Amino acid sequence: MQFAFQPTNADWIRWGISAAIFAGFLGLAFLSRFILKGIMFLFARKTKTTLDDKLIAALTPMIFIILVVGGLWIALARLTELTPHVDIVHKIFIILYIGIGAVTAVRVAHAILAWYGEEIATKTESDIDDKLIPIFRRVIDVIIYGIALMILFNRLNIPISPILGALGIGGVAVALALQPTISNFLSGTYVVTDAVIRKGHYIQLDNGFEGFVEDIGWRTTKIRSWQGNLIIVPNGKMADSVITDFDKPDISVAFAVDCGVSYESDLQKVEQVTIEVAKKVLSEFPEGDSSFEPVLRFKKFDDSNIAFSIVLKSKDRPGQFVLKHEFIKALQSRYKQEGIDIQYPVRKLIFGNGIPRN
């Protein structure tokens, strides 16, 4: 039985040299990993920043792969048996190196963004950078892999123009189909970067929805109402809404309580008693701002009462509901003690004999 190919001593020598080259690069790869993970980490840990640690962690496996693939490329290129297929071999390794370069660039970019998020973004008062880091990570990935793909097509002599034309037409179709999503995404970018509202603030929209901001995403904003329900508002509507932020510039809220007393009441006494009750409520309940001086203003002669409003101040928006509840109870009780009447609706009728009757 004969083999089609019987290696000679010269062939064994060439293969041995190729194997030695590959083994040398493999040993160099392990040595580089030892140096980077061992010795370099000792120096990196002594620095105040973690950026060098993250860069070494990102580059260590990629340098190992680069050396191993490079050694295999050089070892195979020496074999005369592969000479008829050398172009295919070179193209395969070019593809591998372009992919390895793209992955290396992405890992380095992610390491820098992770360092920024841990050491820089956490020290800033705004959470804008925290929101932007994830989208930057995705954009960088698309850009790097897109550039790598274009370089790959160029090295393989594949025409790029038809592909770009097809992508342009497809991009228009996708943009039209995803128009609401893109609109919400861009609006979310505006809401986040412009810092119009922030997480934890109590806001009210012009459509009546109000509550605490739970989360500001890239497509929707989540609001938790004071009843405990979760309101999910598309960012496109958020950007077009008139928003009242009760946390800016001060979290405390001044509010008015409308009331009225009979025409027979002593208005000086009414003002004194009402302000005393308001001060007592503000000082007794934790929701009240005890440093605020209540203000009473008579407004008009109403049908059955003289109408007035008194202004109180709560420490936050939800607190006003508690204070208004307690103030109305306390005011009615005090009015009964002082003999101050809040009249029912009254109409005076005059009959044909000229005698008025209530």
N, C-alpha and C positions, 0 to 999 in steps of 0.2 A: 504494500500500500504506500503510495507516494503522496506527499503534500505538494500543493501548487507552489508554496513558498517555503523555502528552507533557509532560515537566517544563517549567515556566515559569521565568522568572528568579528568582522568589521561592523556587521549589523548589530551584534551584541554590544559592541563598544559604543556605537552611536546611541543605542537605546539606553545604555548605562549612563552615558553623559546626560541625556535628556531626563532620565530618572533622578540623577544627582542634582541637576538644575532645579527640578520641581521640588525635590527634598530640601534644597537650600532655601528656596523661597518659602516653603512651608515652615522651615525652622525660623526664618526671618520673621514670618507672620506671627508665630507664637512668641518670639522675642519682643516684637513690637507691642503685643498685647500685654506681656509681662511688664514692660517698661511703662506703658501708659497707665495700666491699672494698678501697678505696684508703686514704682518710684514716683511718678508724676502726681498721683493722688496724695502722696505724703506732702508734697509741696503745695498742692492746690488747697488742701484742708487748712493750711496756715493762713490763707488769704481771707479777707473779710467777706468777699463776695462768693457766691456759689456758681457764678457764670463759668469759671474755668472747669469746675467739677462737671457741670452739665455738658460742656463742649467735649471734654475728654470722654465722658460716657457715651456721647453721640458718635464720636469719631472712631473709638476703639474697634468696634466690630466691623466698621466699614474699611478701615485700613487693613485689617486682617483679611477681609474678602478680596480687596484690591491686590494684595501681595500674592494670595493663593491663585487667583485668576491670572495674574501676570506671569507667575511661574509656569502655570499650565500652558499658557499661550506660547511662551518662549520654548518650552520643552517640546511641544507639538510641532512648532515651526522648524525644528532641526531634523525632523524625520522626513527622509526623502520619499517614503511611501505615501505621504500626504501631499506631495508636490502637485499632482494633478488637481487636487481639491483645495489648494492653498487659499484661493479667493473666498471660497465658502467659509473656511476656517476663520479667516480674517474678519469677514462680515459678522460671523457669530460672536466673536470676541469684541468687535466694535459695538454691537448691540448690547452685550453684557456690560461694557464699560460705560456706555451712555446711561443705561439703567442704573448702574451703581453710582454714577455721578449725580443723577437726579435724586436718588434716595438719600445720598450723603448731604446734598444741599437742603433737602426737606428736613432731615434730622437736625442739622445745624440751626435752621430757622426755627424749628420747634423748641430747641434748647434755649435759644435767645428769648423767645416769647414766654416760655415757662419761667425763666429767670426774671424777666420783667414783671410778670404777673405775681410772683412770690415776693420780690424785694422792692419793686417800685410802685406797682399798682396798689398794694395794700397800705402804703404810706400816704397816698393821696386822699383828699377829702371826697372827691367825686368818684362815682363808680362807673364813669364813662369808659375808662380804659379796661375795666373788668369786662364790660359788655363787648368792647371792640376786639379783644384778643381772640376769641373763638372765630369771629368772621375773618380777621386777618390770617389766621391759621389756614382757613379753607381757601382764601384767595391766593395765598402764597403757594399752596399745594397745586392749585390749578395752573398758576403761572409757570412754576418750575417744570411740572410734567408736560405742559403744553410746549415750552421751549425745547425740552428734551425730545419730544415727539417730532418737532420740526427739524431738529438737528439729525435725528435718525432718518427721516425721510430724505434729507439732503444727502447724507452719506450713502444711502442705498439707491440714490439716483431716481427717486420717486417724485414725479411732478407735484408741487405743492399747490399751484394755482387752482386746479380743478377742485381740490379738497377744500381750499379756502372759499371758493365760490359756493360749493355745496353747503358748507357750514354757514355761510352768510344767509342763504335762502332758508336753511333749516332754523337758523337763529331767529329770523323774523317770524316764522311760524310759531316757534316756541314762545317768543316774547308775546305774541298776540294771545296765545292760549293761556299763558301764565300772567296776564296783565293784572288781575286782582292781587295775586301773590306778590308780584314785583312791586305793585303800588304800596301794599302793606309793608313790604320789606324796606322800601325807601322811606316811607313815613316813620317806620321804627327807627331807622338810622337818624332821622331828624329829631325824633323824640329823645333818643339816647344822647346824641351829641350836643343838642341844644340845651339839655338839662332842664327842660320845661317842668317836668315833674320828677320825683324821685321815689324810690321804694320806701314804703312806710308812711308817706304823706297821706293826709285825708283830703280828697278832692271831690268836686261836684261838677258833672258835665251839664251842658245846657239842655240836654234831654231829660234831666232829673236824676240820673244815676249818680250815686255818691257812695263813698266808702274809702277804705284804706287801700293803697296801691300795694298789691302782693308781689307783682313781678312785671317787668317791662321787657318783653321779648322782641324778636325781630319781626314777628308777624302780628302778635296780639299783645294787649296789656290786660292783666288780670286785676280786678278790683274786688275786694271783700266788703260787702255792705255791712251796715251795723246790725242787720238781722242775721248775719252769718253766711249769707249766700255769696257765691263766687260769680262775678260778672265778668265775662270775657268780651273785650271790645277790640275789633280790628284796628290796627294802628292807622289805617287810612281815615277812619272816622275820628280817631283821637286827634289826628293832626288838623282836622277841619272843625273840631268842636271848640266852643268857648268853655274854658276850664277855670274853675275857681279852686285855688290851692289854699286850704285853710292853715297850712303850715308855714306859709310865706306871707309877709316877712316875720310874722309872729304867730306861734301856735295857738295863743289865746284868742277867744272869739267873743265879741260884744254882740248881744242880741236884745231885741225889744219884746216886751210883753204888753199887749193891748188890753185895756180895761176901760171901765166907765162907772161913774157914780151919779146918783140922782141929783136933780137940780137943787134940792133943798140942802145938800151937803155943804159943810164948811170946807172950801177947797184948800185953805191953808192947813187945816188939820189933816185932810186927805193926803196932801203932799208929805207932811211930816210922818204920818203913820206908815204910808207906803214905803218911804225910804228906809225907815227903821226896820221894817220887815225884810226888805231887800238886803240890807247890811247883815242882818242876823242870818239869813239863808246863805249868803256868800261866805260868812265866817264859820258856820257850823258844818257845811258839807265840803268834802275834799275836792269836789269838782269846781268849786267856786274860787274866784280870784279875790281874796279878802282885801287886797290893796286897792281895788277899784272902788271909786265913789259912784254909787248909782245916780242916775239922772232921770228926773221925771219932767215930762212936758205935756201940758194940756193941749189937745189938738183942735177940737171943734165941739160945737153944740149939736149933739146927735139927736135922734128922734126921741129917745127916752132917757138918755144919760149925757153927761158931759164926758166926752171921750178923752183918754190920755194914754200915753205910752211911758213905760219905765224901762230903762236900759240897764242890763246887768252884764257881767262878764264871766265866762267860764274859762277854765285852763286849756280846754281843747274843744273841738267841734262836738264830739259825742256828749261831753259833759253838759252842754246847754239843755239837752232834753231832760236830764235829771233835775237840773236847777229850775227849769221852767215848771216842771211837775211839782216840786216841793214848794216853790214860791207861790203858786196858785193856791195850794192847800193852806199854807200859812197865812196868806193875805185874806182869804175868805174867813178864816177863824178869827183873825184880828179885827176885821171889819164888823163882825158880829159883836165882839166885845165893845167896840167903840161906837156902835150904833150907826155905822155908815152903811147906807143902802145902795145896792146895785139893782136898779129898777128892771122890772119886766117890760117888754114893749108895751107902750101906752098910746092910745089914740083918743083925742077929745072930739066928741060928736056933738053938734048943735042941731037940735030939732026945731020944728016949725014954731013952737011956742017961745023960742029964744032961750030955753033953759039948757045950758051945757051939761053934758053928762060924760063921765069917764067910762 
